[in-house]
Amino acid sequence: MKGKAVILSALLVGISTPARADNLQNAAYSALAAANALDLHSTFRAIHSGGGTEGNPLLTTSHPAAAIAEKAAMLGAVVWMGERIRTHGHPKAAKIVVWVLAGTTAGIAAHNYALAR
């Protein structure tokens, strides 16, 4: 599963950095992609250790490939939303929204890893 998480991270970072966004916005998208990869890895680790279950009703499957696809689709929606906010005159708000989501997702991943112990 560790190898899949690394591949997922690279894939999500690659698809989540729009060419016209500035460096801080791209960093936010990359942080969000990495946090989502960690969340997915930690969720499967917690589930397989018997310490937890998936609490997100949008992730409807326990199959790794399907879960990766669902996570990528959700990440794509967030990137689209962030770019829409940014290109409609609110670049600071776009950065704040994406950074907050990245931090929240990283916190969820940390919680999942604690459940997997």
Summary of the structure (lengths in Angstrom):
residues: 117
radius of gyration: 14.3
end to end distance: 16.3
largest distance: 46.4
contacts: 349
relative contact order: 0.19
helix: 77%
strand: 0%
